[in-house]
């Protein structure tokens, strides 16, 4: 890890900002990408004076929100047609789609905001908001606010409190485990709720 830090600190700031923004963007398309870890590393470098914390936050937030709205637009344009096709109907029945639309209509911005703070759900929310035809304004605002809150706190805490990279990565792992458990609980609740609705 020290050699990695030395190498990163030797790079120009421009490529580092671009890499951070790209990882934050790709997270919405390919969720296994470790965007949080990369952003935390960028914030750690900001704490060491290599990068600017506001710059780290800006590229992270911009990349994340832009790609979230991209997958929202893809869901809005192509999602309904896909799930009305033969393969789509096997993955998600028309009845299940109606339940998803009802959940979005009932919970709206609050549900989008909370879900965007949780791993697993974070990448699922924007495309399904598009598929459920949530208006762009109602989807964009909670997505942007949740991204600002999560990445703003992450950047601030790591920049100001992170004096040891290994301690920062351990803390990040604990936070992601806690959020992962919360997301898993929500998945179980959603599955049980859907099963009971479908049995009626």
C-alpha positions as MATLAB code, in Angstrom:
seq = 'XXXXXXXXXXXXXXXXXXXXXXXXXXXXXXXXXXXXXXXXXXXXXXXXXXXXXXXXXXXXXXXXXXXXXXXXXXXXXXXXXXXXXXXXXXXXXXXXXXXXXXXXXXXXXXXXXXXXXXXXXXXXXXXXXXXXXXXXXXXXXXXXXXXXXXXXXXXXXXXXXXXXXXXXXXXXXXXXXXXXXXXXXXXXXXXXXXXXXXXX';
ca = [
       0.000    0.000    0.000;
       2.763    2.581    0.725;
       4.221    1.981   -2.763;
       0.772    2.514   -4.287;
       0.455    5.809   -2.420;
       3.896    6.944   -3.538;
       3.011    6.097   -7.144;
      -0.383    7.866   -6.961;
       1.190   10.934   -5.391;
       3.652   11.114   -8.276;
       0.871   11.326  -10.876;
      -0.530   14.632  -12.182;
      -3.832   15.624  -10.567;
      -5.768   15.543  -13.861;
      -5.664   11.767  -14.481;
      -6.494   11.112  -10.811;
      -9.621   13.272  -11.004;
     -10.646   11.582  -14.267;
     -10.187    8.096  -12.750;
     -12.244    9.002   -9.662;
     -15.052   10.429  -11.794;
     -15.061    7.380  -14.082;
     -15.254    4.907  -11.192;
     -18.111    6.900   -9.649;
     -19.916    6.838  -13.006;
     -19.352    3.172  -13.843;
     -20.820    2.118  -10.469;
     -24.332    2.755  -11.851;
     -23.667    0.542  -14.873;
     -21.588   -2.208  -13.253;
     -22.255   -2.200   -9.467;
     -19.311   -4.432   -8.427;
     -16.930   -1.572   -9.329;
     -15.398   -0.401   -5.999;
     -16.353    3.261   -6.475;
     -16.518    4.033   -2.746;
     -12.988    2.745   -2.210;
     -11.632    4.782   -5.124;
     -13.385    7.936   -3.900;
     -12.067    7.314   -0.376;
      -8.569    6.941   -1.816;
      -9.018   10.234   -3.682;
     -10.206   11.915   -0.481;
      -7.213   10.462    1.358;
      -4.904   11.979   -1.258;
      -6.765   15.270   -0.794;
      -6.050   15.042    2.924;
      -2.355   14.691    2.045;
      -2.498   17.788   -0.164;
      -2.184   15.923   -3.471;
      -5.754   16.702   -4.608;
      -8.375   19.274   -3.698;
     -11.271   17.856   -1.601;
     -13.824   19.972   -3.460;
     -12.394   18.687   -6.728;
     -12.701   15.072   -5.539;
     -16.308   15.678   -4.500;
     -17.181   17.523   -7.725;
     -15.902   14.838  -10.125;
     -17.429   12.088   -7.991;
     -20.856   13.719   -7.723;
     -20.955   14.773  -11.380;
     -19.927   11.363  -12.699;
     -22.272    9.485  -10.399;
     -25.359   11.603  -11.063;
     -24.709   11.807  -14.822;
     -24.452    8.030  -15.213;
     -27.476    7.492  -12.940;
     -29.534    9.715  -15.208;
     -28.139    7.882  -18.256;
     -29.371    4.499  -16.997;
     -32.655    6.185  -15.964;
     -33.049    7.411  -19.568;
     -32.245    3.937  -20.954;
     -34.834    2.407  -18.604;
     -37.402    5.013  -19.639;
     -36.752    4.510  -23.354;
     -36.202    0.758  -23.627;
     -37.114   -0.868  -20.293;
     -40.857   -1.183  -20.765;
     -40.489   -2.743  -24.217;
     -37.920   -5.228  -22.878;
     -40.116   -6.367  -19.980;
     -43.112   -6.708  -22.298;
     -41.096   -9.121  -24.476;
     -40.859  -12.886  -23.972;
     -37.639  -12.867  -21.922;
     -38.663   -9.770  -19.958;
     -42.008  -11.313  -18.953;
     -40.140  -14.321  -17.549;
     -37.916  -12.060  -15.468;
     -40.671   -9.705  -14.312;
     -44.381  -10.332  -14.797;
     -46.834   -7.577  -15.701;
     -48.301   -7.910  -12.206;
     -44.893   -7.436  -10.581;
     -44.271   -4.419  -12.808;
     -47.567   -2.938  -11.655;
     -46.484   -3.431   -8.012;
     -43.147   -1.715   -8.703;
     -44.935    1.224  -10.325;
     -47.289    1.418   -7.347;
     -44.321    1.425   -4.926;
     -42.636    4.241   -6.854;
     -45.882    6.217   -6.945;
     -46.456    5.755   -3.207;
     -42.932    6.279   -1.901;
     -41.673    8.561   -4.666;
     -38.660   10.695   -3.854;
     -38.242    9.364   -0.307;
     -37.825    5.800   -1.517;
     -35.402    6.816   -4.250;
     -33.354    8.910   -1.803;
     -33.052    6.177    0.862;
     -32.370    3.428   -1.693;
     -29.577    5.456   -3.291;
     -27.726    5.419    0.032;
     -27.649    1.616    0.161;
     -25.298   -0.752   -1.676;
     -27.058   -3.251   -3.978;
     -30.103   -0.982   -4.314;
     -28.047    2.033   -5.374;
     -27.569    0.880   -8.964;
     -31.056   -0.632   -9.334;
     -33.053    2.492   -8.488;
     -32.384    4.739  -11.541;
     -33.213    2.256  -14.340;
     -36.350    1.030  -12.567;
     -37.423    4.610  -11.932;
     -37.227    5.020  -15.699;
     -39.072    1.770  -16.367;
     -41.787    2.849  -13.881;
     -41.956    6.188  -15.746;
     -41.183    8.341  -12.744;
     -40.907   11.919  -14.114;
     -37.288   12.988  -14.628;
     -37.514   15.836  -12.103;
     -38.904   13.574   -9.375;
     -36.136   11.040  -10.032;
     -33.211   13.434  -10.508;
     -33.588   15.483   -7.327;
     -33.474   12.598   -4.795;
     -30.741   10.847   -6.799;
     -28.622   14.001   -6.819;
     -29.262   14.741   -3.124;
     -28.465   11.190   -1.993;
     -25.271   11.163   -4.055;
     -24.254   14.548   -2.631;
     -24.907   13.379    0.934;
     -23.102   10.040    0.619;
     -20.066   11.169   -1.341;
     -19.907   14.523    0.445;
     -19.741   12.812    3.849;
     -17.289   10.207    2.574;
     -14.975   12.848    1.101;
     -15.188   15.093    4.160;
     -14.601   12.349    6.724;
     -11.719   10.704    4.905;
     -10.074   14.045    4.064;
     -10.293   15.416    7.598;
     -10.056   12.282    9.734;
      -8.126    9.857    7.555;
      -4.514    9.970    8.638;
      -3.927    6.271    8.054;
      -5.076    4.651    4.803;
      -5.408    1.181    6.328;
      -7.636    2.567    9.095;
      -9.724    4.359    6.470;
     -10.181    1.208    4.392;
     -11.134   -0.799    7.500;
     -13.703    1.836    8.454;
     -15.060    1.838    4.877;
     -15.398   -1.944    4.987;
     -17.376   -1.744    8.261;
     -19.687    0.943    6.876;
     -20.302   -1.006    3.674;
     -21.031   -4.183    5.655;
     -23.600   -2.326    7.770;
     -25.209   -0.771    4.696;
     -25.087   -4.134    2.923;
     -26.961   -5.775    5.802;
     -29.563   -2.995    5.675;
     -29.904   -3.490    1.921;
     -30.271   -7.281    2.350;
     -33.008   -6.767    4.946;
     -34.845   -4.490    2.523;
     -34.495   -7.105   -0.231;
     -36.050   -9.761    2.046;
     -38.889   -7.411    3.031;
     -39.511   -6.566   -0.629;
     -39.555  -10.246   -1.659;
     -41.988  -11.161    1.150;
     -44.227   -8.191    0.328;
     -44.237   -9.070   -3.398;
     -44.978  -12.736   -2.662;
     -47.920  -11.842   -0.431;
     -49.303   -9.390   -2.994;
     -49.043  -11.961   -5.760;
     -50.851  -14.583   -3.619;
     -53.867  -12.302   -3.147;
];
